[in-house]
Amino acid sequence: MKILAVADEVSKVYYDYYREDILRDIDLIIGCGDLPREYLEFLVTMASCPLIYVRGNHDDGYLDHPPAGCICIEDRLYEYEGIRFLGLGGSGRYRPDGKNMYSEREMKRRILKRSWSLFRKGGFDVLVTHAAARGCGDLDTPVHRGFSCFLDLMDKYHPQTMVHGHIHSSYGYRTARRSDYHGTTIINACGHYVFEIEKGKKEQSKG
């Protein structure tokens, strides 16, 4: 399965300079948050595949006006062509009124509520988030600090891939596009990133 992941910054390649064949071989699009609703609607209209997404910390408007034609996988285990995707959007809480912001305890509670579905499905293959995991490409600031409970989740279920946003490429040398956490490939989807994954196999990077 060839996947296009997008987050945070509208990619000129897939929007301003869009060409008819650019999405032809894409099997699934993943939105990792903080993107204009119109951009996701454009992608899903032009592609011949589903677009699944989680919300970013700036996506409060999605709650009343979600992107049309797209599939929200917040707090869901979504299966597509044999690949299981777990969606946990939002960032760490850095202000009290953020609708898509969570404390570490609140995010742990979200994960706990998925325990039965994860047990029933035998785990998951791809973790889709907006925030990074703690110590895996995050930043040590209240806004961009990752969640430690994501590490616990990967330690327990050993997914093939985690794909996230929130850490922009403009933030400096620490914004690695790909890294590894105990066998799980972690992808920072800021802008866009294309990769391949097969059921029961590790992802293959395409850049």
Buried (B, 14 or more C-beta within 10 A) or exposed (E): BBBBBBBBBBBEEBBEEBEEEBBEEBBBBBBBBBBEBEBBBBBBEBBEBBBBBBBBBBBBEBEEEBBEEBBBBBBBBBEBEEBBBBBBBBBBBEEEEBEBBBEBEBBBEBBEEBEEBBEEBEBBBBBBBBBBBBEBBBBEEEBBBBBBBBBBBBEEBBBBBBBBBBBBEEBEEEBEBBBEBEEBBBBBBBBBBBBBBBEEEBBEEEE
